């Protein structure tokens, strides 16, 4: 049996829990949430990295949809935009109920797997979305959000981002209270995007496992969005999971340098570097024609996973592709259908079936289940926090 055939066989039994997919934001920017114009029951490869046939082909059994909003939105505007993101995920769940099963718990994920459906979960990307309100945080949890990334690319009023100038030396006192309240509710603390000082503060404060929903290894590619080795090692004690991402500039140093130049090209034309709409992609293609892009491969991502397994341990790694949230992906991993190619590469590197099962399914499900157990204990001992940033 070929490695690819074996990979597909493994994924049929232990499907991928993907920690981060930006389809909701792509639907916002491309078609203003008009789902008839992006019917993901059909092939959307001309427009998106994600559709249901490719999720099936990729062996994806659970998807955390990112209910992300840009940091240019603040206060009530950020809250409203996040609610719109949550709404479109719920609309997708209703429209494609035969394929997507809403999931709030680890048991729901297991039930979806047993039914042959894809568990559909939500994660809020960026603590600015709660507008410094723990009540808003609780409301998001009641609506189904099961992780929150503490920052995006800019600092919040209470936490430092990896890609901004430090303001808080990690978490402020209110930031620590945000972590405690997330623990009390059973919402996973996501440390992708945050500064190393914020990672370390969160690990000091949290009573539950943390995750990195889409970050790779900084020792392999020295990008600020990746995880330092001391933090990876701390996951052994915390019980958390670092979910390797596929963003080209996060996995290949040469691609990171190219990306910086491509971003400057977009800015020179008045566009945001995060823009993945067709006008932005035309500019990227023209830039690439004159400046060939370094191209990571499936093996590049596997190098990160090898390192993360060695440092964090096989019980503390997972996968978070960041599909539909990035313009450039490795060759062979250009859509959600690419997971079998990555698993085949790991098999060729002599990863065992048991280790791959942990990577794809069991670690992420266990982290959520452990967070739920912590929440049951904490909520029995303390009520909702009424702390304010003041």
C-alpha positions in Angstrom: 0.0 0.0 0.0 1.4 3.4 -0.9 2.0 6.0 1.8 -0.8 8.2 0.4 -3.3 5.3 0.5 -2.3 4.5 4.0 -2.7 8.2 5.0 -6.2 8.2 3.6 -7.0 5.0 5.5 -5.7 6.5 8.8 -7.6 9.7 8.2 -10.8 7.8 7.7 -10.4 6.4 11.3 -8.7 9.5 12.9 -9.7 12.5 10.9 -8.1 16.0 11.2 -9.2 18.5 13.8 -8.2 21.7 12.0 -7.7 24.5 14.5 -8.2 27.5 12.3 -10.0 28.2 9.0 -10.9 31.8 7.9 -13.8 30.8 5.6 -16.2 33.1 7.4 -14.1 36.2 6.8 -13.6 35.2 3.1 -17.4 34.9 2.8 -17.6 38.4 4.2 -15.1 40.1 2.0 -15.9 38.2 -1.2 -19.7 38.0 -1.3 -21.0 39.9 1.8 -22.2 36.6 3.3 -24.3 35.7 0.2 -24.0 31.9 0.5 -25.8 31.3 -2.8 -22.7 32.9 -4.5 -20.3 30.7 -2.7 -22.1 27.4 -2.3 -19.6 25.3 -0.5 -21.4 22.1 -1.3 -19.8 22.5 -4.7 -16.2 23.0 -5.9 -15.1 26.5 -4.9 -11.4 26.1 -5.8 -11.6 29.2 -8.1 -12.4 31.4 -5.1 -11.7 29.5 -1.8 -9.4 27.0 -0.1 -12.4 25.4 1.5 -15.5 23.6 0.4 -17.3 20.5 1.6 -16.0 18.1 -1.1 -12.4 19.1 -0.4 -13.0 18.9 3.4 -14.1 15.3 2.8 -11.2 14.6 0.5 -8.8 16.0 3.0 -10.0 13.8 5.8 -11.2 16.7 8.0 -13.4 15.5 10.8 -13.7 18.7 12.9 -13.2 22.3 11.9 -12.7 25.4 14.1 -14.1 28.2 12.0 -12.4 31.5 12.9 -14.9 34.2 13.7 -12.2 36.8 13.1 -12.5 40.6 12.7 -9.7 43.0 11.8 -8.2 45.1 14.5 -9.2 48.2 12.5 -12.6 47.5 14.0 -12.8 48.4 17.7 -15.3 48.7 20.4 -18.9 48.0 19.5 -18.0 47.8 15.8 -15.7 44.8 16.6 -18.4 43.2 18.7 -21.0 43.6 15.9 -18.6 42.2 13.3 -17.8 39.2 15.4 -21.5 38.5 15.9 -21.9 38.7 12.1 -19.1 36.1 11.8 -20.8 33.9 14.3 -24.1 34.3 12.5 -22.6 33.1 9.1 -21.1 30.0 10.8 -24.5 29.2 12.2 -26.1 29.7 8.8 -23.5 27.3 7.3 -24.4 24.7 9.9 -28.1 24.9 9.1 -27.6 25.1 5.3 -25.2 22.1 5.2 -26.6 20.1 8.2 -26.0 16.8 6.4 -22.2 17.5 6.5 -21.6 20.0 9.3 -22.7 19.1 12.9 -22.6 22.0 15.4 -20.2 21.1 18.2 -19.8 22.7 21.6 -18.1 20.0 23.5 -15.6 17.2 23.0 -18.5 14.7 23.2 -20.2 16.6 20.3 -17.0 16.2 18.3 -17.0 12.4 19.0 -20.7 12.2 18.0 -20.0 14.0 14.8 -17.3 11.6 14.0 -19.5 8.6 14.7 -22.2 10.1 12.4 -19.8 10.7 9.6 -20.3 14.5 9.8 -17.7 17.2 10.3 -17.8 18.8 13.8 -18.3 22.5 13.3 -16.8 24.7 16.1 -15.9 28.4 16.4 -12.9 30.3 17.7 -12.8 34.1 18.0 -9.5 35.5 16.6 -8.5 38.5 18.6 -9.4 39.7 22.1 -10.3 43.1 20.7 -13.6 41.5 19.7 -14.8 41.5 23.3 -14.3 45.3 23.7 -12.8 44.9 27.1 -16.0 43.3 28.4 -16.1 40.0 30.2 -19.9 40.0 29.8 -19.3 40.0 26.0 -16.8 37.2 26.4 -19.5 35.2 28.2 -22.1 36.0 25.5 -19.7 34.7 22.8 -19.3 31.5 24.8 -23.1 31.1 25.0 -23.2 31.5 21.2 -20.8 28.7 20.8 -17.3 30.2 20.7 -14.9 27.6 22.1 -11.6 29.4 21.9 -10.4 33.0 21.8 -7.1 34.1 20.4 -6.0 36.7 23.0 -4.7 39.1 20.3 -4.4 39.4 16.6 -1.6 41.4 14.9 -2.0 44.4 17.2 -2.0 44.7 21.0 -5.2 44.8 22.8 -5.7 47.0 25.9 -4.7 44.1 28.0 -2.3 41.8 26.1 0.7 42.2 23.9 0.8 40.8 20.3 3.8 39.1 18.7 3.7 41.7 15.9 3.3 45.0 17.8 5.4 47.0 20.1 5.2 45.8 23.7 2.8 47.7 26.0 2.0 45.4 28.9 5.1 43.1 29.1 2.7 40.3 28.4 -0.7 40.3 30.1 -2.1 43.2 32.2 -4.0 42.4 35.4 -7.2 42.5 33.4 -5.6 40.2 30.8 -5.0 37.7 33.5 -8.7 38.0 34.6 -9.7 37.3 31.0 -7.7 34.0 31.1 -9.2 33.1 34.5 -12.8 33.7 33.2 -12.1 31.7 30.0 -11.0 28.9 32.3 -14.1 29.2 34.3 -16.3 28.9 31.2 -14.3 26.2 29.4 -13.2 28.4 26.6 -9.8 27.5 25.3 -7.1 30.2 25.6 -5.5 30.5 22.2 -1.9 31.8 22.2 -1.4 32.1 18.4 -0.6 35.8 17.5 0.5 36.7 21.0 4.0 37.8 22.2 6.2 35.3 24.0 5.8 37.3 27.2 2.0 36.9 26.8 2.4 33.2 26.2 4.4 32.8 29.4 2.0 34.9 31.4 -1.0 32.9 30.2 0.7 29.6 31.0 1.5 30.9 34.5 -2.1 32.0 35.1 -4.2 29.3 33.3 -5.6 26.3 35.1 -6.6 24.6 31.9 -4.8 23.5 28.7 -4.0 26.3 26.2 -3.8 25.9 22.4 -2.0 27.5 19.6 -4.6 27.3 16.9 -2.3 28.1 14.0 1.4 28.5 14.8 4.6 26.6 13.9 8.1 26.2 15.4 10.2 29.4 15.9 13.4 27.3 16.0 12.7 26.1 12.5 11.5 29.4 11.1 12.3 32.5 13.2 9.1 34.3 12.6 7.3 36.2 15.5 4.1 34.2 14.9 5.8 30.9 15.8 6.3 29.3 19.2 9.6 29.4 21.0 11.0 26.1 22.3 10.6 26.9 26.0 6.9 27.5 25.4 6.5 24.3 23.4 8.2 22.4 26.2 5.9 24.0 28.8 2.9 22.4 27.0 4.1 19.1 28.5 3.1 20.3 31.9 0.1 22.5 30.9 -1.5 19.8 28.7 -2.0 22.1 25.8 -1.7 21.6 22.0 0.4 23.6 19.5 -1.3 23.3 16.1 1.2 23.7 13.2 0.1 26.1 10.5 0.9 26.1 6.8 1.3 29.9 6.1 4.3 30.1 3.8 6.0 33.0 5.6 5.6 31.2 8.9 7.2 27.9 7.8 10.0 29.0 5.3 12.4 31.8 6.2 12.9 32.8 2.6 9.2 33.1 2.1 9.0 35.4 5.1 11.4 37.8 3.5 9.5 37.6 0.2 6.2 38.2 2.0 7.5 41.5 3.5 8.3 42.8 0.1 4.9 41.7 -1.3 3.1 43.3 1.6 4.9 46.6 0.9 3.8 46.3 -2.7 0.1 46.0 -1.5 0.5 49.0 0.8 2.0 51.0 -2.0 -1.3 50.4 -3.9 -3.4 51.3 -0.9 -4.3 47.8 0.1 -4.1 46.0 3.4 -1.4 43.2 3.5 -4.1 40.8 4.8 -6.3 41.4 1.8 -6.9 38.2 -0.2 -9.6 39.6 -2.5 -9.2 39.3 -6.2 -7.7 42.8 -6.8 -5.1 42.1 -4.1 -4.3 38.7 -5.6 -3.9 40.2 -9.1 -1.3 42.5 -7.6 0.4 39.6 -5.9 0.5 37.6 -9.1 2.0 40.5 -11.0 4.6 41.0 -8.2 5.4 37.3 -8.2 5.9 37.3 -12.0 8.8 39.8 -11.6 10.0 38.4 -8.2 9.7 34.6 -8.1 8.3 33.4 -4.7 10.1 30.9 -2.6 7.8 28.0 -2.3 7.6 25.8 0.8 6.5 22.2 0.4 4.8 19.5 2.4 8.2 18.5 3.6 8.7 22.0 5.0 5.7 21.7 7.2 6.8 18.2 8.2 10.1 19.6 9.4 8.1 21.8 11.8 6.1 18.9 13.1 9.2 16.8 13.6 10.6 19.6 15.8 7.4 20.2 17.6 7.0 16.5 18.4 10.6 16.4 19.8 10.2 19.5 22.0 6.6 19.5 23.1 5.9 15.7 22.9 3.6 13.9 20.6 0.6 14.4 23.0 0.8 18.2 22.5 0.8 18.8 18.8 -2.0 19.3 16.2 -2.8 21.0 12.9 -4.2 24.4 12.1 -3.8 25.2 8.4 -5.1 28.8 8.3 -6.9 28.1 5.0 -8.7 31.0 3.5 -6.8 33.3 5.8 -3.5 33.5 3.8 -2.6 34.2 0.2 0.3 31.7 0.0 0.5 28.1 1.1 3.0 25.3 0.5 3.0 23.2 -2.7 0.8 20.2 -2.0 -1.1 21.9 0.8 -3.0 24.5 -1.3 -6.4 23.6 0.1 -8.1 21.6 2.8 -7.8 18.6 0.6 -4.1 18.5 1.1 -4.0 16.7 4.5 -3.4 13.2 3.1 -0.2 14.4 1.4 1.1 15.7 4.8 0.2 12.5 6.6 1.9 10.5 3.8 5.1 12.5 4.3 5.0 11.8 8.1 4.5 8.1 7.4 7.6 8.2 5.1 9.4 9.7 8.1 8.4 6.7 10.2 5.7 8.4 12.3 3.6 5.6 13.8 -0.1 5.3 13.2 -0.7 6.0 16.9 1.3 9.2 16.8 -0.5 10.4 13.7 -3.9 9.7 15.4 -2.9 11.9 18.3 -1.7 14.6 15.9 -4.9 14.6 13.8 -7.7 13.9 16.3 -7.0 12.9 19.8 -4.9 15.7 21.2 -7.3 18.5 20.2 -10.3 16.6 21.5 -8.5 15.8 24.7 -7.5 19.5 25.3 -11.1 20.6 24.9 -12.4 17.8 27.2 -9.8 18.8 29.8 -10.8 22.4 29.6 -14.4 21.4 30.2 -13.4 19.4 33.3 -11.6 22.4 34.7 -14.6 24.6 34.0 -16.9 22.3 35.9 -14.7 22.5 38.9 -14.1 26.3 38.7 -17.7 27.2 38.0 -18.8 25.2 41.1 -16.4 27.4 43.2 -16.8 30.9 41.7 -19.3 32.9 39.8 -18.9 35.1 36.7 -16.2 37.8 37.1 -17.4 41.4 37.2 -13.9 42.8 36.8 -13.4 45.7 34.4 -10.3 47.0 32.7 -10.5 50.1 35.0 
